[in-house]
C-alpha cells in the first residue's frame, strides 16, 4: 500500500513556497525490471521521488536544499507557475545532482526520466535519457575508489540500458567483459540473458523474473 503526505516547502532558489507531495510508504510486489525499475505499486510513485518548484522549475530530492549553480541548469519555462513534465523534472534533478558531484544520483534521475518517457511511449526521448544515464554511470564507475561490487552491479545494469538504446554491439561487448571477468549466480544468468536478447535484436523491457 502507498501512503502519501503533503508538506509546504520553500524553494531554496526562488524563495517561493509550494505544496509538495511526499511518499510515506509503498510496496513492490514481484520482480523489478532488468534496469531495476521497481514493480508496482512503487513503480507508479515516481512523481513522489523528487520535489519540483512550479515557480522556477527547480527540482531536487527536496527543493529546500540549495545547490550552488542550480539556477544555470534549470530548463527555460515556457509557462511559469506550471509544472514541467515528469521527464523534464527528472532531467533537471539529474543535472542538479551532477552539480553536486554525485554521478550515481545523476544517472539514477536520468534513468527515471527514461522510465517516465517509456510510460508516455516517447521512444526517442527514452533513448536520449538512457544515453545520459549511461554517461553518468560510466563516470561513476570510472573512478579508482569505486566499490567493486557496486561497479559490477552498475555495469550489469548498463548492459540493459545499452540494449534498450538498440546499441547491440556496445551492450554485447560490455556483457562479454563482465562474463570474462567472472560473473556467477544470478548476475551470470542475467548477463547471458542479455546476450541472447542482443543477438535477437530485442530491445523490449524484461523483468528479472523473465531471465531463463
Ligand atoms: Zn523555486
Boltz pocket constraint, residues with backbone or C-beta under 6 A from the ligand:
constraints:
  - pocket:
      binder: B
      contacts: [[A, 11], [A, 12], [A, 13], [A, 14], [A, 15], [A, 16], [A, 53], [A, 54], [A, 55], [A, 56], [A, 57], [A, 58]]
      max_distance: 6.0
